[in-house]
């Protein structure tokens, strides 16, 4: 069935009159100001990386204001009440967690160590649902070329990464360059007599690639470790 010219107003406006466009603008303006006010009252953290409770509060605010914008039979009082309740609950949870570390841990989780002295903590990565490539991409974004340059890599409670580089005495380590970039890998100097586990980055000293499994993670796959920077 082909559409006719008379169907165009229905496609654009549905069953609402054109005057409802002005009402939509007014509703959106009011609810936009409500969102800004709510975010302001919930603190500066809402403008940065969000914690779990902050994400829940933001999603709740968005859900509260979504329907009344386009539904002419819904008033603005209900979303205003919901926004006030969300802001109040968020502030109460923050104050409660600040006074009770166990509550904060239950709500936000703890900081976890992903890399220590050039070796990956595979159990922590699995717990954080973090792949090797995502972690390597994070380190490459800090201009690092191998794991030996990493003293510590933490995942904060809000999901961000904190890096402590090994600046004074970087050790040989597993290359962070993707395997398909063969040309770049060839430019990385190999550490003589040292091989890195391809799974966790633990470095073994041996004249050739070990035939045994890595004592840290149990994987029997090795590659030459990248030499420490001069």
N, C-alpha and C positions, 0 to 999 in steps of 0.2 A: 504494500500500500504506500503510494507516494504521498509525501507531505505537501500540503497546499500553503499558500501565503497566509491563510487565516490561522494556521497552526503556529506561526512564528511567535506571537505573543505568549501562547501557552508554553512553548519551549523555553522562552526566556524567563517568564515570571511564574509559571505554574498556575495555581488557583488564587494567587494574591494579586491585589491591585498594584498599579505602578507607584502609587503613593507610599507603598511599603518600603520602597528603596530608601526614601528619606528616613523612615523609621529604622531601617537597618544601619544607616550611617550613625544615627543617634545611639542605637544600642551598642554598636561596635566601639564608639568613642567612650561611652560610659564604662564598658567592660574592659577596654584597653587601659583606662585610668585605674580601674580596680586591680588589674594584673600588676601594673607598675607599682601601685601602692603596696600590694601584698608582697612583692619581691623586695621592695625597700624595707618593709617591716621585718622581713625574715633575715635581713642582714646582708653584708657585703659578699659572703660566701656564695650567695645565689647567683652572683655575676661571674663567678669563676668556675672551677671544676666542682661539680655537684656530688654530694654524698648520696647514699641510698635514701635517707629520710628527706633530703632536699629534692631529689628526683621525684619521690612519691608526692611531695607537696606540690611541685610544679605540674605534674600530670593531673593531680586532682583539681588544681585551679583551671587548667586548660579544659578538662572535661566539664567543669561546672559552667564555664562561659560559652562552650561551643554551641549547644542546642538553642539557647535563648536568642542568639544572634539572628538565626534564620527562621525561627518558628514564631509566627505572629500570635499564637495563642499562649505563649509562655511569657510570663512577666519577668522583671529584673530583680524582684525581691529575693526569690529563692537563690539565684547564683550569688547575690551579695551576701546572704547569710552563710552559704557554703564557703565563700572566700574568707569570711571572717573566722569561721570555725577552723579552716585549714591553717590560716596564719597563727591562730591561737595555739592549736595543737603543735605546730612546728616549733614555736617559741618554747612551749612547755617541755617538749622532748629534748631540745637543745640544752636547756637549763638543767634538766634532770640528768642527762648524760654527762654534762660537765662536772657534776658533783659525784657521780658514781661511775668509776672506770669500767666496772663489769657491764653496766648498761651500755656504755659507749662501745665496748667491744662487741656486745651482742648485736647492736644496731649497725655498726660501721665495719667490723672486722679489724684485724691487726695489720700492721706493716709486715710484709714477708720479704725474705731475701731470695732473689732469683739467681744471682751470680755472686760467688765469693772467691776471691783470689784466682780468677780466671776459669773457675769450674762452675758449670750450670747445676742448679739444684732442681733436678728433674721432678721430684715429688712436689715441690712448690709450684713449678710450672703447670703440672697436671692439675693441681688444686685450683690454680688461677685460670684454668682453661686457656693457656697461652702456648702457642706453637713456637717451634724454633725460629721459623722465618719471621714471625712478628717480632720476637725478641731481637733477632739479628737486625731487622730493619730499624728498630729503635736505637740500637747501638751505632749502626751505620749513620743514622741521622745526627749522631754526636761526633762524626768524623773519626770513628774508630775502625780499625782494620782487622783486629784479632782479639780474642778473649783475654789474652795476657795483659792487655791494657786496662782491664776492668778489675778494680779492687773490690767494689761492691756495686750491685744494682738492686735497688729496692722497688717493690710495688707498694705504693701508699694505699691507705684505706679507701681513697676515692678513685683508685684505678690509674693514677699517674705514676710515672717512673722517676726515680731519683738515682743519679749516677755519681759514684765516687771513682775517679780515674786513678790508676797507678802511674803517677807522673815521674817519680824519681827512679824507680827500678822496675820497669815493666818486664815481665817474664815472657818467654815464648808461649804462644797460644794457638787455639783453633782459629782458622781464618773465618772472617765474617762475610767475605766476598761470595756471592752466589756461585754455585758450582758451574753454571752454564757460562760464566764470564771467564773462560779459560785464559784469555790474553792477559787480563788484569791479575789473575792468580799467579801467572808465571812471573810477574814483576815483583811479587812478594818474596823477600829473601827467606829461604828455609833455614831453620835452626839445625845445625849439624848434630846428628845422633839423638834427635828428640822428635817424638811422634805424639800427635794429639788424638784423643778419642773423638770420633765424629759425632758421638751422641751427647757427651757431657763436657768435652773439652779438657779432661784430665790429661796431663802430659807425662809420657813415659820416656825414660832415657834408654835407648837401645840402638845398636848399630843398624838395624833394619826394622821395618814395621813388625810389631809383636804379633805372634801367632795366637797368643792367649787373649782372653776377654779382659776388658777394662775392670780393674778392681773396684771402681767406684759405681759403675752402672751395669756392668756385665755384658756390654756390647763389644763384639770382636771386630770392630771396623776402625782402622786408623789411617791417618794421613800425616804428612810432614808438618810439624808445627812451624808457624811463622815466627821468624826471629824477632826478638825485642828491638824496639827502635833505639837508635844510637842517641 
